[in-house]
């Protein structure tokens, strides 16, 4: 952590020294020459900024989304103290309808449980369900 702070301060100090040196150079070279040089520098800075923005956009779109940093992907599904008049689907990584088939499951565990409850329909508990997964019907009656 301290080395990251030191690098940030060193970068800020070097950037400040660079700006002061550029200002001194512009003052010594005269207004007209400084104006022309600033225009050329501005063009190159603009091109570099555009290239970095394009690179960041492409990289963001290519990066797969996943769980937040520090999240291990564990899922806990619990039906507790309830009466369900329909079906219950407790799963992880569910793709219904015509979703992708044969894909690899995501890492992480899953815990499915029904505690002190009644389910008056189908109860499906699974880790990964792809393709034409069953869709639970009904709903809770104790709400």
DSSP file (Angstrom, degrees, kcal/mol; ACC not computed):
  #  RESIDUE AA STRUCTURE BP1 BP2  ACC     N-H-->O    O-->H-N    N-H-->O    O-->H-N    TCO  KAPPA ALPHA  PHI   PSI    X-CA   Y-CA   Z-CA
    1    1 A X     >        0   0    0      0, 0.0     4,-1.8     0, 0.0     5,-0.1   0.000 360.0 360.0 360.0 -41.7    0.0    0.0    0.0
    2    2 A X  H  >  +     0   0    0      1,-0.2     4,-2.5     2,-0.2     5,-0.2   0.881 360.0  52.9 -66.9 -37.3    2.8    2.4    0.9
    3    3 A X  H  > S+     0   0    0      1,-0.2     4,-2.4     2,-0.2    -1,-0.2   0.861 107.0  52.5 -67.9 -33.2    4.6    1.8   -2.4
    4    4 A X  H  > S+     0   0    0      2,-0.2     4,-2.0     1,-0.2    -1,-0.2   0.899 110.9  47.5 -66.0 -40.2    1.5    2.6   -4.3
    5    5 A X  H  X S+     0   0    0     -4,-1.8     4,-2.6     2,-0.2    -2,-0.2   0.902 111.1  50.8 -65.9 -42.0    1.2    5.9   -2.5
    6    6 A X  H  X S+     0   0    0     -4,-2.5     4,-2.7     1,-0.2    -2,-0.2   0.916 110.6  49.2 -63.2 -42.9    4.8    6.7   -3.1
    7    7 A X  H  X S+     0   0    0     -4,-2.4     4,-2.5     2,-0.2    -1,-0.2   0.894 110.7  50.6 -63.9 -38.8    4.4    6.0   -6.8
    8    8 A X  H  X S+     0   0    0     -4,-2.0     4,-2.3     2,-0.2    -2,-0.2   0.931 113.2  44.9 -64.7 -44.9    1.3    8.2   -7.0
    9    9 A X  H  X S+     0   0    0     -4,-2.6     4,-2.7     2,-0.2     5,-0.2   0.911 112.8  51.3 -65.2 -41.2    3.1   11.1   -5.2
   10   10 A X  H  X S+     0   0    0     -4,-2.7     4,-2.6     1,-0.2    -2,-0.2   0.908 110.9  48.9 -62.7 -41.2    6.2   10.6   -7.4
   11   11 A X  H  X S+     0   0    0     -4,-2.5     4,-2.4     2,-0.2    -1,-0.2   0.901 111.8  48.7 -64.0 -41.0    4.0   10.7  -10.5
   12   12 A X  H  X S+     0   0    0     -4,-2.3     4,-2.3     2,-0.2    -2,-0.2   0.909 112.7  47.6 -65.8 -41.6    2.3   13.8   -9.3
   13   13 A X  H  X S+     0   0    0     -4,-2.7     4,-2.5     2,-0.2    -2,-0.2   0.927 113.5  47.3 -65.6 -44.8    5.6   15.6   -8.5
   14   14 A X  H  X S+     0   0    0     -4,-2.6     4,-2.4     1,-0.2    -2,-0.2   0.897 112.0  50.6 -63.9 -39.7    7.1   14.6  -11.9
   15   15 A X  H  X S+     0   0    0     -4,-2.4     4,-2.2     2,-0.2    -1,-0.2   0.909 111.1  48.8 -63.1 -41.6    4.0   15.7  -13.7
   16   16 A X  H  X S+     0   0    0     -4,-2.3     4,-2.3     2,-0.2    -2,-0.2   0.913 111.1  49.2 -63.8 -43.0    4.1   19.1  -11.9
   17   17 A X  H  X S+     0   0    0     -4,-2.5     4,-2.6     1,-0.2    -1,-0.2   0.901 110.5  52.0 -62.9 -40.2    7.8   19.5  -12.7
   18   18 A X  H  X S+     0   0    0     -4,-2.4     4,-2.3     1,-0.2    -2,-0.2   0.906 109.9  48.3 -62.9 -42.0    7.0   18.7  -16.4
   19   19 A X  H  X S+     0   0    0     -4,-2.2     4,-2.3     2,-0.2    -2,-0.2   0.899 111.9  48.9 -66.0 -40.1    4.2   21.3  -16.5
   20   20 A X  H  X S+     0   0    0     -4,-2.3     4,-2.5     2,-0.2    -2,-0.2   0.926 111.9  49.3 -64.1 -44.1    6.4   24.0  -14.9
   21   21 A X  H  X S+     0   0    0     -4,-2.6     4,-2.3     1,-0.2    -2,-0.2   0.893 111.1  49.7 -62.3 -40.0    9.3   23.2  -17.4
   22   22 A X  H  X S+     0   0    0     -4,-2.3     4,-2.4     2,-0.2    -1,-0.2   0.904 110.6  50.3 -65.3 -40.9    6.8   23.4  -20.3
   23   23 A X  H  X S+     0   0    0     -4,-2.3     4,-2.3     2,-0.2    -2,-0.2   0.918 110.8  48.5 -62.6 -43.2    5.5   26.8  -19.0
   24   24 A X  H  X S+     0   0    0     -4,-2.5     4,-2.2     1,-0.2    -2,-0.2   0.912 111.3  51.1 -62.5 -42.3    9.1   28.1  -18.7
   25   25 A X  H  X S+     0   0    0     -4,-2.3     4,-1.8     1,-0.2    -2,-0.2   0.912 110.1  49.0 -61.7 -42.7    9.9   26.9  -22.2
   26   26 A X  H  X S+     0   0    0     -4,-2.4     4,-0.9     1,-0.2     8,-0.3   0.899 110.7  50.4 -64.5 -40.5    6.8   28.6  -23.6
   27   27 A X  H  < S+     0   0    0     -4,-2.3     3,-0.4     1,-0.2    -1,-0.2   0.915 113.8  44.9 -64.1 -42.5    7.6   31.9  -21.9
   28   28 A X  H  < S+     0   0    0     -4,-2.2    -1,-0.2     1,-0.2    -2,-0.2   0.787 109.9  54.7 -72.8 -28.5   11.2   31.9  -23.2
   29   29 A X  H  < S-     0   0    0     -4,-1.8     4,-0.3    -5,-0.2    -1,-0.2   0.643 112.0-112.5 -84.2 -12.6   10.2   30.9  -26.8
   30   30 A X     X  -     0   0    0     -4,-0.9     4,-2.4    -3,-0.4     5,-0.2  -0.031  26.5 -81.9  97.4 156.7    7.8   33.8  -27.3
   31   31 A X  H  > S+     0   0    0      2,-0.2     4,-2.3     1,-0.2     5,-0.2   0.906 123.3  47.2 -64.6 -45.9    4.0   33.9  -27.7
   32   32 A X  H  > S+     0   0    0      2,-0.2     4,-1.9     1,-0.2    -1,-0.2   0.928 116.2  43.3 -66.0 -45.5    3.8   33.1  -31.5
   33   33 A X  H  > S+     0   0    0     -4,-0.3     4,-2.5     1,-0.2    -1,-0.2   0.897 114.0  51.6 -66.5 -40.4    6.2   30.1  -31.3
   34   34 A X  H  X S+     0   0    0     -4,-2.4     4,-2.7    -8,-0.3    -2,-0.2   0.880 107.7  53.3 -63.9 -38.1    4.5   28.8  -28.1
   35   35 A X  H  X S+     0   0    0     -4,-2.3     4,-1.9     2,-0.2    -2,-0.2   0.928 111.2  44.9 -63.1 -45.6    1.1   29.0  -29.8
   36   36 A X  H  X S+     0   0    0     -4,-1.9     4,-1.9     2,-0.2    -2,-0.2   0.923 115.0  47.8 -64.2 -44.4    2.3   26.9  -32.7
   37   37 A X  H  X S+     0   0    0     -4,-2.5     4,-2.6     1,-0.2    -2,-0.2   0.894 109.9  52.4 -65.2 -39.8    4.0   24.4  -30.5
   38   38 A X  H  X S+     0   0    0     -4,-2.7     4,-2.5     1,-0.2    -1,-0.2   0.870 107.4  53.2 -64.2 -36.5    1.0   24.1  -28.2
   39   39 A X  H  X S+     0   0    0     -4,-1.9     4,-1.9     2,-0.2    -1,-0.2   0.923 110.9  45.9 -63.4 -44.3   -1.2   23.4  -31.2
   40   40 A X  H  X S+     0   0    0     -4,-1.9     4,-1.9     2,-0.2    -2,-0.2   0.924 113.9  48.0 -65.7 -44.5    1.0   20.6  -32.3
   41   41 A X  H  X S+     0   0    0     -4,-2.6     4,-2.5     1,-0.2    -2,-0.2   0.903 109.7  54.1 -62.4 -40.3    1.3   19.1  -28.8
   42   42 A X  H  X S+     0   0    0     -4,-2.5     4,-2.4     1,-0.2    -1,-0.2   0.870 105.3  53.3 -62.2 -38.0   -2.5   19.4  -28.5
   43   43 A X  H  X S+     0   0    0     -4,-1.9     4,-2.3     2,-0.2    -1,-0.2   0.940 111.8  44.7 -61.9 -46.9   -3.1   17.4  -31.7
   44   44 A X  H  X S+     0   0    0     -4,-1.9     4,-2.4     1,-0.2    -2,-0.2   0.881 113.0  50.0 -68.3 -37.0   -0.9   14.6  -30.4
   45   45 A X  H  X S+     0   0    0     -4,-2.5     4,-2.5     2,-0.2    -1,-0.2   0.908 111.3  50.3 -65.2 -40.3   -2.4   14.6  -27.0
   46   46 A X  H  X S+     0   0    0     -4,-2.4     4,-2.3     2,-0.2    -2,-0.2   0.905 111.1  47.9 -63.6 -42.2   -5.9   14.5  -28.6
   47   47 A X  H  X S+     0   0    0     -4,-2.3     4,-2.4     2,-0.2    -2,-0.2   0.917 112.3  49.1 -64.9 -43.2   -4.9   11.5  -30.8
   48   48 A X  H  X S+     0   0    0     -4,-2.4     4,-2.4     1,-0.2    -2,-0.2   0.910 111.5  49.8 -63.1 -41.4   -3.4    9.7  -27.8
   49   49 A X  H  X S+     0   0    0     -4,-2.5     4,-2.2     2,-0.2    -2,-0.2   0.898 110.6  49.4 -63.7 -40.9   -6.6   10.3  -25.8
   50   50 A X  H  X S+     0   0    0     -4,-2.3     4,-2.3     2,-0.2    -2,-0.2   0.908 111.3  49.6 -63.8 -42.4   -8.8    9.1  -28.6
   51   51 A X  H  X S+     0   0    0     -4,-2.4     4,-2.4     1,-0.2    -2,-0.2   0.913 111.6  48.3 -63.9 -42.6   -6.7    5.9  -29.0
   52   52 A X  H  X S+     0   0    0     -4,-2.4     4,-2.4     2,-0.2    -1,-0.2   0.884 111.1  50.8 -65.5 -38.2   -6.9    5.2  -25.2
   53   53 A X  H  X S+     0   0    0     -4,-2.2     4,-2.2     2,-0.2    -2,-0.2   0.913 111.6  47.4 -65.3 -42.2  -10.7    5.8  -25.2
   54   54 A X  H  X S+     0   0    0     -4,-2.3     4,-2.5     2,-0.2     5,-0.2   0.917 112.3  49.9 -64.3 -43.2  -11.1    3.3  -28.1
   55   55 A X  H  X S+     0   0    0     -4,-2.4     4,-2.6     1,-0.2    -2,-0.2   0.916 111.1  49.1 -61.5 -44.1   -8.9    0.8  -26.4
   56   56 A X  H  X S+     0   0    0     -4,-2.4     4,-2.2     2,-0.2    -1,-0.2   0.885 111.1  50.0 -64.1 -38.9  -10.8    1.1  -23.1
   57   57 A X  H  X S+     0   0    0     -4,-2.2     4,-2.0     2,-0.2    -2,-0.2   0.933 113.0  45.5 -65.3 -46.2  -14.1    0.6  -24.9
   58   58 A X  H  X S+     0   0    0     -4,-2.5     4,-1.7     1,-0.2    -2,-0.2   0.916 113.7  49.3 -63.9 -43.4  -13.0   -2.5  -26.8
   59   59 A X  H  X S+     0   0    0     -4,-2.6     4,-1.3    -5,-0.2    -1,-0.2   0.894 110.1  51.1 -64.7 -39.7  -11.4   -4.0  -23.7
   60   60 A X  H  < S+     0   0    0     -4,-2.2    -1,-0.2     1,-0.2    -2,-0.2   0.894 111.1  47.8 -64.6 -40.2  -14.6   -3.3  -21.6
   61   61 A X  H  < S+     0   0    0     -4,-2.0    -1,-0.2     1,-0.2    -2,-0.2   0.796 113.4  47.8 -72.6 -27.0  -16.8   -5.0  -24.2
   62   62 A X  H  < S+     0   0    0     -4,-1.7     2,-0.5    -5,-0.2    -1,-0.2   0.674  90.3  93.9 -86.3 -17.9  -14.5   -8.0  -24.5
   63   63 A X  S  < S-     0   0    0     -4,-1.3     2,-0.1    -3,-0.2    -4,-0.0  -0.643  79.0-128.1 -78.7 121.0  -14.2   -8.6  -20.8
   64   64 A X        -     0   0    0     -2,-0.5     2,-0.2     1,-0.1    -2,-0.1  -0.424  22.5-118.7 -68.7 142.1  -16.8  -11.1  -19.6
   65   65 A X        +     0   0    0     -2,-0.1     2,-0.3     1,-0.0    -1,-0.1  -0.539  45.5 156.6 -78.7 148.4  -18.9   -9.9  -16.7
   66   66 A X        -     0   0    0     -2,-0.2     3,-0.1     1,-0.1     7,-0.0  -0.818  46.1 -46.7-152.4-170.9  -18.7  -12.0  -13.5
   67   67 A X  S    S-     0   0    0     -2,-0.3     3,-0.1     1,-0.1    -1,-0.1  -0.320  72.2 -87.6 -67.2 154.7  -19.2  -11.7   -9.9
   68   68 A X    >   -     0   0    0      1,-0.1     3,-2.2     2,-0.1    -1,-0.1  -0.137  59.6 -76.1 -59.1 158.6  -17.7   -8.7   -8.1
   69   69 A X  T 3  S+     0   0    0      1,-0.3    -1,-0.1    -3,-0.1     3,-0.1  -0.285 122.0  22.6 -56.9 136.8  -14.2   -8.9   -6.8
   70   70 A X  T 3  S+     0   0    0      1,-0.3     2,-0.5    -3,-0.1    -1,-0.3   0.340  93.5 121.5  86.7  -7.5  -13.8  -10.9   -3.7
   71   71 A X    <   -     0   0    0     -3,-2.2    -1,-0.3     1,-0.1    -4,-0.1  -0.789  48.2-161.7 -92.2 127.8  -17.1  -12.9   -4.5
   72   72 A X        -     0   0    0     -2,-0.5    -1,-0.1    -3,-0.1    37,-0.1   0.442  41.4-111.4 -91.4  -0.1  -16.5  -16.6   -4.7
   73   73 A X        +     0   0    0      1,-0.3     2,-0.2    35,-0.1    -2,-0.1   0.621  61.2 155.1  83.8  12.2  -19.7  -17.3   -6.6
   74   74 A X        -     0   0    0     34,-0.2     2,-0.4    36,-0.1    -1,-0.3  -0.526  24.2-161.6 -75.7 141.6  -21.4  -19.2   -3.8
   75   75 A X  E     -a  110   0A   0     34,-2.2    36,-2.1    -2,-0.2     2,-0.5  -0.979   8.4-166.8-126.7 136.2  -25.2  -19.2   -3.9
   76   76 A X  E     -a  111   0A   0     -2,-0.4     2,-0.5    34,-0.2    36,-0.2  -0.984   4.0-174.1-124.7 120.7  -27.7  -20.0   -1.1
   77   77 A X  E     +a  112   0A   0     34,-3.2    36,-1.9    -2,-0.5     2,-0.4  -0.964  11.2 174.3-113.5 125.4  -31.4  -20.5   -1.8
   78   78 A X  E     -a  113   0A   0     -2,-0.5     2,-0.6    34,-0.2    36,-0.2  -0.997  23.8-167.2-136.1 132.2  -33.7  -21.0    1.2
   79   79 A X  E     +a  114   0A   0     34,-2.0    36,-3.3    -2,-0.4     2,-0.4  -0.985  28.3 178.1-110.0 116.9  -37.4  -21.3    1.5
   80   80 A X  E     -a  115   0A   0     -2,-0.6    36,-0.2    34,-0.2     3,-0.1  -0.974  54.3 -11.3-130.0 132.9  -38.1  -20.9    5.2
   81   81 A X  S    S+     0   0    0     34,-2.1     2,-0.3    -2,-0.4    36,-0.2   0.910 100.0 125.6  51.5  53.0  -41.4  -20.8    7.2
   82   82 A X        -     0   0    0     33,-0.3    36,-2.2    34,-0.2     2,-0.5  -0.945  57.0-142.5-139.6 157.4  -43.6  -20.7    4.1
   83   83 A X  E     -b  118   0B   0     -2,-0.3    58,-2.5    34,-0.2     2,-0.6  -0.988  22.0-163.9-118.2 118.2  -46.4  -22.4    2.3
   84   84 A X  E     -bC 119 140B   0     34,-3.6    36,-3.2    -2,-0.5    56,-0.2  -0.911  11.2-167.4-107.6 121.4  -45.9  -22.4   -1.5
   85   85 A X  S    S+     0   0    0     54,-1.9     2,-0.1    -2,-0.6    55,-0.1   0.441  74.0  32.6 -86.0  -1.2  -49.0  -23.2   -3.6
   86   86 A X  S    S-     0   0    0     53,-0.3    52,-0.3    51,-0.1     2,-0.2  -0.324 102.7 -50.7-128.9-148.3  -47.1  -23.7   -6.7
   87   87 A X        -     0   0    0     50,-1.5     2,-0.4    34,-0.2    36,-0.2  -0.604  39.9-148.8 -97.4 156.5  -43.7  -25.0   -7.8
   88   88 A X  E     -d  123   0C   0     34,-3.2    36,-3.0    -2,-0.2     2,-0.5  -0.992   6.9-168.5-127.0 131.5  -40.3  -24.0   -6.5
   89   89 A X  E     +d  124   0C   0     -2,-0.4     2,-0.6    34,-0.2    36,-0.2  -0.968   6.7 179.4-118.7 113.2  -37.1  -23.9   -8.6
   90   90 A X  E     +d  125   0C   0     34,-3.5    36,-2.5    -2,-0.5     2,-0.3  -0.961  29.9 126.1-113.1 114.9  -33.9  -23.5   -6.5
   91   91 A X  E     -     0   0C   0     -2,-0.6     2,-0.4    34,-0.2    36,-0.2  -0.892  50.2-122.9-154.6-179.9  -30.9  -23.5   -8.8
   92   92 A X  E    S+d  128   0C   0     35,-0.8    37,-0.6    -2,-0.3    18,-0.0  -0.992  87.7  11.2-134.8 140.2  -27.7  -21.7   -9.9
   93   93 A X  E    S-     0   0C   0     -2,-0.4    36,-0.8    35,-0.2     2,-0.4   0.948  79.9-177.5  59.8  54.3  -26.9  -20.6  -13.4
   94   94 A X  E     -d  129   0C   0     34,-0.2     2,-0.5    -3,-0.1    36,-0.2  -0.706  14.1-175.5 -89.0 132.0  -30.3  -21.2  -14.9
   95   95 A X        -     0   0    0     34,-2.1    38,-0.7    -2,-0.4     2,-0.2  -0.982  11.8-166.9-124.4 117.3  -30.9  -20.7  -18.6
   96   96 A X        +     0   0    0     -2,-0.5     3,-0.3    36,-0.2    36,-0.2  -0.564  49.8   7.8-101.5 166.6  -34.5  -21.1  -19.7
   97   97 A X  S    S-     0   0    0     36,-0.4     2,-0.3     1,-0.2    36,-0.1  -0.447 128.8 -14.4  70.7-135.0  -36.0  -21.4  -23.1
   98   98 A X  S    S+     0   0    0     -2,-0.2    -1,-0.2    34,-0.1     3,-0.1  -0.231  92.4 148.0 -99.1  43.7  -33.6  -21.7  -26.0
   99   99 A X        -     0   0    0     32,-0.4     2,-0.1    -3,-0.3    -4,-0.1  -0.071  60.1 -62.9 -71.0 175.8  -30.5  -20.6  -24.1
  100  100 A X        -     0   0    0     31,-0.1    31,-0.6     1,-0.1     2,-0.3  -0.363  54.9-150.1 -64.1 136.5  -27.0  -21.9  -24.7
  101  101 A X        +     0   0    0      1,-0.2    -1,-0.1    29,-0.1    -3,-0.0  -0.816  68.9  20.9-109.1 148.3  -26.6  -25.6  -24.2
  102  102 A X  S    S+     0   0    0     -2,-0.3    -1,-0.2     1,-0.2     2,-0.1   0.639  80.2 148.9  77.0  14.3  -23.5  -27.4  -23.1
  103  103 A X        -     0   0    0     -3,-0.3    -1,-0.2     1,-0.1     2,-0.2  -0.444  53.8 -98.0 -79.8 158.6  -21.8  -24.4  -21.5
  104  104 A X        -     0   0    0     -2,-0.1    -1,-0.1     1,-0.1     2,-0.0  -0.503  39.5-112.4 -76.3 140.6  -19.5  -24.8  -18.6
  105  105 A X        -     0   0    0     -2,-0.2     2,-0.1     1,-0.1    -1,-0.1  -0.353  33.5-106.5 -68.3 153.5  -20.9  -24.2  -15.1
  106  106 A X        -     0   0    0      1,-0.1    -1,-0.1   -33,-0.0     2,-0.0  -0.482  40.1-101.6 -75.6 149.8  -19.6  -21.2  -13.2
  107  107 A X  S    S+     0   0    0     -2,-0.1     2,-0.1   -33,-0.0    -1,-0.1  -0.330  77.0  71.2 -69.9 156.9  -17.3  -21.9  -10.2
  108  108 A X  S    S-     0   0    0    -34,-0.0   -34,-0.2     2,-0.0     2,-0.1  -0.337  74.0 -85.8 119.0 160.2  -18.7  -21.7   -6.7
  109  109 A X        -     0   0    0     -2,-0.1   -34,-2.2   -37,-0.1     2,-0.3  -0.435  27.7-150.0 -96.7 170.9  -21.0  -23.7   -4.5
  110  110 A X  E     -a   75   0A   0    -36,-0.2     2,-0.4    -2,-0.1   -34,-0.2  -0.998   4.8-165.9-141.5 142.8  -24.7  -23.8   -4.1
  111  111 A X  E     -a   76   0A   0    -36,-2.1   -34,-3.2    -2,-0.3     2,-0.4  -0.976   9.0-176.8-130.8 117.3  -26.9  -24.6   -1.1
  112  112 A X  E     +a   77   0A   0     -2,-0.4     2,-0.3   -36,-0.2   -34,-0.2  -0.951  13.3 161.0-114.5 131.6  -30.6  -25.2   -1.6
  113  113 A X  E     -a   78   0A   0    -36,-1.9   -34,-2.0    -2,-0.4     2,-0.5  -0.999  31.8-154.7-150.7 152.4  -32.9  -25.9    1.3
  114  114 A X  E     -a   79   0A   0     -2,-0.3     2,-0.5   -36,-0.2   -34,-0.2  -0.989  24.5-171.9-123.8 117.7  -36.6  -25.9    2.3
  115  115 A X  E     -a   80   0A   0    -36,-3.3   -34,-2.1    -2,-0.5   -33,-0.3  -0.949  62.9 -20.6-121.4 125.7  -37.0  -25.4    6.1
  116  116 A X  S    S+     0   0    0     -2,-0.5     2,-0.3   -36,-0.2    -1,-0.2   0.887 107.2 120.7  50.2  47.2  -40.3  -25.7    8.0
  117  117 A X        -     0   0    0    -36,-0.2     2,-0.4    -3,-0.1   -34,-0.2  -0.887  57.9-135.2-138.3 164.2  -42.3  -25.1    4.8
  118  118 A X  E     -b   83   0B   0    -36,-2.2   -34,-3.6    -2,-0.3     2,-0.5  -0.991  12.8-167.2-123.4 130.9  -44.8  -26.8    2.6
  119  119 A X  E     -b   84   0B   0     -2,-0.4     2,-0.3   -36,-0.2   -34,-0.2  -0.975   3.8-170.4-118.4 117.5  -44.5  -26.9   -1.2
  120  120 A X        +     0   0    0    -36,-3.2     2,-0.3    -2,-0.5   -33,-0.1  -0.326  69.6  35.6-101.9  48.8  -47.7  -28.0   -3.0
  121  121 A X  S    S-     0   0    0     -2,-0.3   -34,-0.2    17,-0.0     2,-0.2  -0.876 108.2 -31.8-168.5-163.5  -46.1  -28.3   -6.4
  122  122 A X        -     0   0    0     -2,-0.3   -34,-3.2     1,-0.0     2,-0.5  -0.483  47.9-157.5 -72.5 139.3  -42.9  -29.4   -8.0
  123  123 A X  E     -d   88   0C   0    -36,-0.2     2,-0.5    -2,-0.2   -34,-0.2  -0.969  12.3-178.0-118.7 114.1  -39.7  -28.8   -6.1
  124  124 A X  E     +d   89   0C   0    -36,-3.0   -34,-3.5    -2,-0.5     2,-0.5  -0.959   4.3 177.5-116.1 122.7  -36.6  -28.6   -8.2
  125  125 A X  E     +d   90   0C   0     -2,-0.5     2,-0.3   -36,-0.2   -34,-0.2  -0.985  19.2 143.1-124.5 120.0  -33.2  -28.2   -6.6
  126  126 A X  E     -     0   0C   0    -36,-2.5     3,-0.1    -2,-0.5   -34,-0.1  -0.954  48.2-134.8-149.8 167.9  -30.1  -28.2   -8.8
  127  127 A X  E    S+     0   0C   0      1,-0.3   -35,-0.8    -2,-0.3     2,-0.4   0.906  92.7  12.4 -90.5 -52.8  -26.7  -26.6   -9.2
  128  128 A X  E     +d   92   0C   0    -37,-0.1     2,-0.4   -23,-0.1    -1,-0.3  -0.995  62.4 179.0-130.7 127.6  -26.7  -25.8  -13.0
  129  129 A X  E     +d   94   0C   0    -36,-0.8   -34,-2.1   -37,-0.6     2,-0.3  -0.971  11.6 172.4-131.2 116.5  -29.7  -26.0  -15.3
  130  130 A X        +     0   0    0     -2,-0.4     2,-0.3   -36,-0.2   -29,-0.1  -0.747  46.0  14.5-119.8 166.8  -29.3  -25.1  -19.0
  131  131 A X  S    S+     0   0    0    -31,-0.6     2,-1.7    -2,-0.3   -32,-0.4  -0.538 125.1   7.8  76.1-133.1  -31.5  -25.3  -22.0
  132  132 A X  S    S-     0   0    0     -2,-0.3   -36,-0.2   -36,-0.2    -1,-0.1  -0.559  80.9-178.6 -88.2  76.2  -35.2  -25.9  -21.4
  133  133 A X        -     0   0    0     -2,-1.7   -36,-0.4   -38,-0.7     2,-0.1  -0.462  35.0-100.6 -73.4 145.3  -35.2  -25.5  -17.6
  134  134 A X        -     0   0    0     -2,-0.1     2,-0.6   -38,-0.1    -1,-0.1  -0.411  32.4-136.6 -65.2 141.6  -38.5  -26.0  -15.9
  135  135 A X        -     0   0    0     -2,-0.1     2,-0.1    -3,-0.1   -48,-0.1  -0.893  18.5-126.3-102.4 122.7  -40.2  -22.7  -15.0
  136  136 A X        -     0   0    0     -2,-0.6     2,-0.2   -47,-0.1   -48,-0.1  -0.413  26.8-163.1 -68.7 139.7  -41.8  -22.6  -11.5
  137  137 A X        +     0   0    0     -2,-0.1   -50,-1.5   -15,-0.1   -51,-0.1  -0.535  47.8  33.8-109.3-178.6  -45.4  -21.7  -11.3
  138  138 A X        -     0   0    0    -52,-0.3     2,-0.3    -2,-0.2   -54,-0.0  -0.303  69.8-133.7  73.9-157.5  -47.5  -20.5   -8.4
  139  139 A X        -     0   0    0    -51,-0.0   -54,-1.9   -56,-0.0   -53,-0.3  -0.978  30.2 -54.1 179.4 177.6  -46.2  -18.4   -5.6
  140  140 A X  B     -C   84   0B   0     -2,-0.3   -56,-0.2   -56,-0.2     3,-0.2  -0.450  31.1-167.6 -73.4 143.2  -46.0  -17.9   -1.8
  141  141 A X  S    S+     0   0    0    -58,-2.5    -1,-0.1    -2,-0.1   -57,-0.1   0.440  77.7  70.5-107.9  -1.7  -49.3  -17.7    0.1
  142  142 A X              0   0    0    -59,-0.4    -1,-0.1     1,-0.2   -58,-0.1   0.173 360.0 360.0-100.3  18.6  -47.8  -16.5    3.4
  143  143 A X              0   0    0     -3,-0.2    -1,-0.2   -61,-0.0    -2,-0.1   0.476 360.0 360.0 -85.6 360.0  -47.0  -13.0    2.1
